[in-house]
């Protein structure tokens, strides 16, 4: 397993303080999934506490966590959300998973998945 391919910080409530550290492991395997993003909660500088949870994609998919970002509050609930890329899914078309933020956490089940589309000539 390659841990730390991508790192990201999340400020859940947009108060300019880091709340979470995301650490990706796109080659991590677990039953019928490949890829996971581990979550660490900021407790007191310079320490992060590992939360016994992670973000994973759909069953039988690959490469989850190859990219990640926390750009905005996408669903308007006041907490920043996280985007996780999985470029190897859907036979190389790729997918992006959206995980919603909450109070001191990221909701572990993704709220939406956007699948890549095949390019077509016009």
C-alpha positions in Angstrom: 0.0 0.0 0.0 1.3 3.4 -0.9 0.2 5.8 1.8 0.3 9.6 1.2 0.1 9.8 -2.5 -2.1 12.9 -2.0 -2.6 15.0 1.1 -5.3 17.5 1.7 -6.5 19.7 4.5 -10.1 20.5 5.3 -11.5 23.6 7.1 -15.0 22.2 7.7 -16.6 25.4 9.0 -14.5 28.0 7.0 -13.0 29.6 10.2 -9.5 29.6 8.7 -8.4 26.7 11.0 -7.5 23.2 9.7 -10.0 20.6 11.1 -9.0 17.5 9.2 -6.0 16.0 7.3 -6.8 13.7 4.4 -4.2 11.1 3.4 -4.8 9.0 0.3 -3.8 5.5 -0.5 -5.1 4.7 -4.0 -3.5 1.2 -4.0 -5.0 0.1 -0.7 -7.1 -3.0 -1.1 -10.1 -4.0 1.0 -12.3 -6.9 -0.1 -13.7 -5.8 -3.5 -12.4 -2.1 -3.4 -9.1 -0.5 -4.3 -8.2 2.9 -2.8 -9.0 4.7 0.4 -8.6 8.1 1.9 -7.7 8.1 5.6 -8.9 10.9 7.9 -7.0 12.5 10.7 -8.7 15.0 13.1 -6.7 18.0 14.3 -6.6 17.9 18.1 -3.8 20.1 19.3 -0.9 21.4 17.2 1.2 19.7 16.0 -0.9 16.5 16.5 -3.5 14.9 14.4 -5.5 12.0 15.7 -6.4 9.2 13.3 -10.2 8.6 13.0 -11.0 5.0 12.6 -12.7 5.6 9.3 -12.0 6.3 5.8 -13.6 7.4 2.5 -14.0 4.7 -0.1 -15.8 4.4 -3.4 -18.2 1.9 -4.9 -17.6 -1.9 -4.8 -15.4 -3.3 -7.6 -13.8 0.0 -8.3 -10.2 1.1 -8.4 -7.9 4.0 -7.7 -10.0 5.9 -5.2 -8.0 8.7 -3.7 -5.7 9.4 -6.7 -6.8 13.1 -6.3 -8.6 15.0 -3.6 -9.8 18.5 -2.8 -12.0 20.4 -0.4 -13.0 23.4 -2.6 -16.3 24.6 -1.1 -19.6 23.9 0.7 -21.3 22.3 -2.3 -24.6 21.4 -0.7 -25.1 24.7 1.2 -25.2 23.2 4.8 -22.4 25.4 6.2 -19.7 22.7 6.0 -17.1 22.2 3.3 -17.3 19.1 1.3 -14.6 16.8 -0.1 -14.1 15.6 -3.7 -12.2 12.4 -4.2 -11.0 11.3 -7.6 -10.8 7.8 -8.9 -9.4 8.0 -12.5 -9.2 4.2 -13.0 -12.9 3.5 -12.5 -15.4 2.7 -15.2 -12.7 1.2 -17.5 -10.5 4.3 -17.3 -13.2 6.9 -17.7 -12.9 7.9 -14.1 -15.2 9.0 -11.3 -15.4 11.8 -8.8 -17.0 11.1 -5.4 -18.5 13.9 -3.3 -18.5 13.4 0.5 -20.3 16.0 2.6 -18.8 17.7 5.6 -20.4 17.9 9.0 -19.5 19.0 12.6 -15.9 17.8 13.1 -16.2 15.1 10.4 -16.7 14.1 6.8 -19.8 11.9 6.3 -18.4 8.5 5.5 -20.9 7.6 2.8 -20.5 9.5 -0.4 -23.5 11.7 -1.3 -22.9 11.7 -5.1 -20.7 10.1 -7.7 -20.0 11.7 -11.1 -18.8 9.2 -13.7 -16.6 10.2 -16.6 -18.1 10.1 -20.0 -16.7 8.8 -23.2 -15.5 11.4 -25.6 -17.5 11.5 -28.9 -16.7 13.1 -32.2 -19.2 15.5 -33.5 
